[in-house]
Amino acid sequence: MLPQPISRLSPDLLQALHEIKDVRLYPKGAQLFRRGAPAKGAYLIESGSVRILLPAGPGRKQLLEVLGPGSVLGLAESMSGDNYRATAEAESHTTISFIDRETLLEFLRDHSDFCMQVVRLLSEDLHALYHKFRSVSAHPGRPRHRSLDEQLN
């Protein structure tokens, strides 16, 4: 569930989303959503910052990333209907544009010309998640698996 900058969306899509979004303010420490909760929609960070947290043991959370303006959260879960995969918490006073899941799906049904942009964002999200996972799994305290090229040399 890594974010995508809004600036990668076309101006037409940004304008169309502007018409269906609900602007919300979150004080520092407020949760936008929590891991395991049903996806209610997508969140676009307008100002402020959001911490993305993963469980790290009983009662503990690991900081995955801090995101700022231009990031989209919860898009994959909103499209798939899955539960949120991480917890998102306002790191500072944050302004969010929220788009309800059903409103987003209806919008995409009515505006198929924007669907490819969403598919591209989801693809980039998967690619970024893969690289993030690789960097986390290469943590010095964990055994590192050698690539095929390293094994052959």
Residue frames as qw, qx, qy, qz and C-alpha x, y, z in Angstrom:
[[0.000, 0.886, 0.464, 0.000, 0.00, 0.00, 0.00],
 [0.431, -0.304, 0.052, 0.848, 2.71, 2.50, -0.83],
 [0.231, 0.786, 0.299, -0.489, 1.56, 5.89, -1.97],
 [0.528, 0.377, 0.441, 0.620, 1.61, 7.51, -5.36],
 [0.112, -0.322, -0.071, 0.938, 2.12, 11.24, -5.93],
 [0.405, 0.701, 0.484, -0.333, -0.99, 13.04, -7.11],
 [0.115, 0.724, -0.324, -0.598, 1.14, 14.95, -9.61],
 [0.178, -0.149, 0.887, 0.399, 1.30, 11.79, -11.75],
 [0.337, 0.564, 0.744, -0.122, -2.44, 12.02, -12.38],
 [0.241, 0.422, 0.436, 0.757, -3.71, 13.98, -15.35],
 [0.093, 0.009, 0.214, -0.972, -5.19, 17.43, -14.68],
 [0.558, -0.184, -0.436, -0.682, -8.54, 16.12, -15.95],
 [0.661, -0.270, -0.696, 0.074, -8.57, 13.30, -13.41],
 [0.284, -0.107, -0.497, 0.813, -7.49, 15.63, -10.62],
 [0.294, -0.089, -0.043, -0.951, -10.36, 17.97, -11.47],
 [0.663, -0.224, -0.561, -0.442, -12.87, 15.11, -11.62],
 [0.586, -0.226, -0.684, 0.371, -11.69, 13.76, -8.25],
 [0.063, 0.066, -0.295, 0.951, -11.90, 17.26, -6.81],
 [0.498, -0.209, -0.237, -0.808, -15.63, 17.14, -7.45],
 [0.807, -0.269, -0.467, -0.241, -16.17, 13.88, -5.49],
 [0.516, 0.104, -0.631, 0.570, -13.74, 14.27, -2.59],
 [0.519, -0.801, -0.261, -0.145, -14.54, 15.06, 1.03],
 [0.322, 0.587, -0.446, 0.594, -11.90, 17.24, 2.74],
 [0.770, -0.576, -0.274, 0.008, -11.03, 16.12, 6.28],
 [0.065, 0.767, -0.470, 0.432, -8.68, 17.50, 8.91],
 [0.886, -0.249, -0.366, 0.139, -6.70, 15.17, 11.19],
 [0.293, -0.887, 0.323, -0.153, -4.83, 16.36, 14.28],
 [0.247, 0.550, -0.784, 0.146, -1.41, 14.94, 15.11],
 [0.197, -0.174, 0.910, -0.322, -1.72, 11.29, 16.21],
 [0.712, 0.249, 0.289, -0.589, -5.20, 10.68, 14.72],
 [0.444, -0.029, 0.854, 0.268, -5.67, 7.46, 12.76],
 [0.432, 0.288, -0.377, -0.767, -6.88, 7.69, 9.18],
 [0.910, 0.004, -0.252, -0.328, -7.32, 3.92, 9.11],
 [0.473, -0.547, 0.681, -0.121, -5.90, 0.87, 10.85],
 [0.224, 0.295, -0.896, -0.244, -4.48, -2.39, 9.58],
 [0.008, 0.183, 0.977, -0.108, -7.18, -5.07, 9.21],
 [0.322, 0.494, 0.422, -0.688, -10.10, -2.63, 9.01],
 [0.549, 0.552, 0.598, 0.190, -12.37, -2.81, 5.95],
 [0.295, 0.010, 0.272, 0.916, -11.36, -0.35, 3.24],
 [0.162, 0.738, 0.511, -0.410, -13.68, 2.63, 3.30],
 [0.444, 0.889, 0.114, 0.011, -11.95, 4.63, 0.57],
 [0.710, 0.265, -0.036, 0.652, -8.81, 6.31, -0.70],
 [0.338, -0.864, -0.123, 0.353, -6.97, 9.17, 0.99],
 [0.567, 0.588, 0.036, 0.575, -5.07, 11.93, -0.82],
 [0.500, -0.547, -0.232, 0.630, -2.71, 13.92, 1.40],
 [0.241, 0.894, 0.207, 0.315, -3.18, 17.63, 0.69],
 [0.085, 0.760, -0.401, 0.504, -0.97, 19.00, 3.50],
 [0.658, -0.554, 0.424, -0.285, 0.83, 17.68, 6.54],
 [0.313, 0.418, -0.851, -0.057, 2.30, 14.20, 6.88],
 [0.903, -0.180, 0.017, -0.389, 1.14, 10.65, 7.58],
 [0.186, -0.484, 0.853, -0.062, 3.04, 7.77, 9.18],
 [0.845, 0.099, -0.400, -0.341, 2.53, 4.29, 7.70],
 [0.350, -0.491, 0.723, -0.337, 2.90, 1.65, 10.41],
 [0.746, 0.069, -0.627, -0.213, 3.11, -2.14, 10.38],
 [0.818, -0.546, 0.071, -0.169, 2.82, -4.53, 13.32],
 [0.411, 0.596, -0.637, 0.265, 6.19, -5.45, 14.85],
 [0.352, -0.021, -0.849, 0.394, 5.16, -7.76, 17.65],
 [0.312, -0.656, -0.682, 0.085, 2.69, -7.62, 20.53],
 [0.209, -0.891, -0.279, 0.289, 1.70, -3.99, 21.09],
 [0.349, -0.524, 0.324, 0.706, 4.51, -2.69, 18.88],
 [0.612, 0.752, 0.240, -0.055, 4.47, -0.97, 15.50],
 [0.590, -0.176, 0.355, 0.703, 7.23, -0.48, 12.97],
 [0.245, 0.774, -0.019, -0.584, 7.42, 2.73, 10.97],
 [0.735, 0.320, 0.501, 0.326, 7.37, 1.84, 7.28],
 [0.356, 0.341, 0.288, 0.821, 7.32, 5.33, 5.83],
 [0.011, 0.637, 0.344, -0.690, 6.34, 8.95, 6.38],
 [0.342, 0.463, 0.611, 0.544, 4.34, 10.45, 3.52],
 [0.040, -0.424, -0.157, 0.891, 3.54, 14.01, 2.59],
 [0.480, 0.598, 0.147, -0.625, 1.42, 16.04, 0.20],
 [0.476, 0.505, -0.541, -0.475, 0.71, 14.36, -3.11],
 [0.009, 0.165, -0.985, 0.046, 0.50, 10.82, -1.72],
 [0.724, -0.121, -0.284, -0.617, -2.46, 8.50, -2.26],
 [0.156, -0.233, 0.894, -0.349, -3.24, 5.93, 0.45],
 [0.504, 0.182, 0.731, -0.423, -5.59, 2.96, 0.38],
 [0.510, 0.427, -0.342, -0.664, -6.14, 2.88, -3.38],
 [0.325, 0.185, -0.910, -0.178, -5.37, -0.82, -3.83],
 [0.055, 0.198, 0.886, -0.417, -7.57, -1.84, -0.89],
 [0.416, 0.425, 0.236, -0.769, -10.39, 0.40, -2.11],
 [0.502, 0.368, -0.545, -0.561, -10.26, -1.15, -5.57],
 [0.369, 0.106, -0.922, -0.041, -10.03, -4.75, -4.33],
 [0.687, -0.496, -0.209, -0.488, -12.34, -4.48, -1.33],
 [0.719, -0.040, -0.572, 0.393, -9.61, -5.95, 0.90],
 [0.505, -0.817, -0.194, 0.198, -8.88, -4.73, 4.40],
 [0.129, 0.928, -0.324, 0.128, -6.23, -2.07, 4.87],
 [0.893, 0.134, -0.323, 0.284, -2.77, -3.65, 5.02],
 [0.453, 0.104, -0.378, 0.801, -1.17, -1.03, 7.26],
 [0.218, -0.798, -0.462, 0.320, -2.11, 1.63, 9.78],
 [0.324, 0.516, 0.124, 0.783, -2.03, 5.28, 8.75],
 [0.407, -0.726, -0.399, 0.385, -1.63, 7.95, 11.43],
 [0.205, 0.928, 0.031, 0.308, -1.29, 11.72, 11.10],
 [0.697, -0.052, -0.259, 0.667, 2.26, 12.70, 12.03],
 [0.103, -0.129, -0.135, 0.977, 1.30, 16.37, 12.07],
 [0.430, 0.538, 0.366, -0.627, -1.84, 18.42, 11.54],
 [0.223, -0.054, 0.807, 0.544, -2.94, 16.96, 8.19],
 [0.564, 0.416, 0.083, -0.709, -5.50, 17.82, 5.52],
 [0.312, -0.009, 0.921, 0.234, -6.80, 14.83, 3.57],
 [0.581, 0.204, -0.256, -0.746, -9.09, 14.52, 0.57],
 [0.415, -0.015, 0.894, -0.171, -11.10, 11.36, 1.17],
 [0.539, 0.170, -0.468, -0.679, -12.91, 9.53, -1.62],
 [0.734, -0.085, 0.517, -0.431, -15.43, 6.95, -0.45],
 [0.340, -0.159, 0.886, 0.273, -14.87, 3.47, -1.93],
 [0.438, 0.541, 0.718, -0.023, -18.32, 3.17, -3.53],
 [0.239, 0.902, 0.043, -0.357, -18.08, 6.71, -4.94],
 [0.130, -0.619, 0.649, 0.424, -14.65, 5.90, -6.39],
 [0.386, 0.074, 0.893, 0.218, -15.84, 2.66, -7.99],
 [0.392, 0.738, 0.528, -0.153, -18.93, 4.34, -9.43],
 [0.083, 0.861, -0.226, -0.448, -16.76, 7.17, -10.74],
 [0.200, -0.411, 0.791, 0.407, -14.48, 4.70, -12.52],
 [0.434, 0.374, 0.817, 0.064, -17.47, 2.83, -13.99],
 [0.306, 0.870, 0.336, -0.193, -18.77, 6.12, -15.39],
 [0.160, 0.915, -0.325, -0.179, -15.34, 7.41, -16.50],
 [0.962, 0.006, 0.195, 0.190, -13.56, 4.46, -18.07],
 [0.532, 0.751, -0.158, 0.359, -11.07, 6.85, -19.69],
 [0.208, -0.789, 0.453, -0.359, -9.46, 7.27, -16.25],
 [0.958, -0.249, 0.106, -0.099, -9.20, 3.55, -15.49],
 [0.829, 0.357, -0.199, 0.381, -5.79, 3.14, -17.15],
 [0.065, 0.705, -0.382, 0.594, -4.34, 5.85, -14.91],
 [0.711, -0.498, 0.307, -0.392, -5.58, 3.94, -11.88],
 [0.992, 0.076, -0.017, 0.100, -4.15, 0.69, -13.24],
 [0.546, 0.586, -0.313, 0.510, -0.80, 2.45, -13.75],
 [0.282, -0.678, 0.387, -0.558, -0.89, 3.75, -10.18],
 [0.906, -0.299, 0.206, -0.219, -1.63, 0.29, -8.83],
 [0.898, 0.311, -0.140, 0.278, 1.22, -1.16, -10.90],
 [0.263, 0.662, -0.379, 0.591, 3.61, 1.49, -9.58],
 [0.606, -0.575, 0.291, -0.466, 2.34, 0.77, -6.07],
 [0.995, -0.080, 0.060, 0.004, 3.17, -2.92, -6.47],
 [0.700, 0.495, -0.232, 0.459, 6.60, -2.10, -7.89],
 [0.059, -0.700, 0.373, -0.607, 7.38, 0.29, -5.01],
 [0.807, -0.441, 0.218, -0.327, 6.16, -2.26, -2.46],
 [0.961, 0.159, -0.109, 0.197, 8.46, -4.88, -3.98],
 [0.473, 0.557, -0.327, 0.600, 11.47, -2.56, -3.65],
 [0.397, -0.647, 0.307, -0.574, 10.47, -1.54, -0.12],
 [0.954, -0.249, 0.080, -0.144, 10.20, -5.21, 0.86],
 [0.839, 0.321, -0.214, 0.384, 13.63, -5.92, -0.63],
 [0.168, 0.642, -0.370, 0.650, 15.18, -3.07, 1.35],
 [0.642, -0.529, 0.278, -0.481, 13.53, -4.21, 4.58],
 [0.997, -0.069, 0.016, -0.019, 14.48, -7.85, 3.99],
 [0.692, 0.449, -0.290, 0.485, 18.11, -6.82, 3.44],
 [0.439, -0.844, 0.145, -0.271, 18.23, -5.55, 7.03],
 [0.252, 0.612, -0.711, 0.237, 21.69, -6.21, 8.52],
 [0.456, -0.301, 0.710, -0.445, 20.24, -8.40, 11.25],
 [0.871, 0.235, 0.297, -0.315, 18.63, -10.77, 8.80],
 [0.583, -0.150, 0.665, 0.442, 20.35, -13.32, 6.61],
 [0.390, 0.629, -0.216, -0.637, 20.63, -12.06, 3.06],
 [0.840, 0.241, 0.483, 0.064, 19.85, -14.44, 0.22],
 [0.247, -0.423, 0.525, 0.696, 22.38, -14.33, -2.56],
 [0.637, 0.557, -0.050, -0.530, 21.15, -13.63, -6.09],
 [0.941, 0.242, 0.217, 0.096, 21.71, -16.16, -8.84],
 [0.497, 0.781, -0.236, 0.294, 24.49, -13.94, -10.31],
 [0.275, -0.746, 0.527, -0.301, 26.26, -13.82, -6.90],
 [0.870, -0.200, 0.437, -0.111, 25.97, -17.59, -6.55],
 [0.870, 0.457, 0.091, 0.163, 27.49, -18.17, -9.99],
 [0.328, 0.818, -0.322, 0.346, 30.48, -15.84, -9.37]]
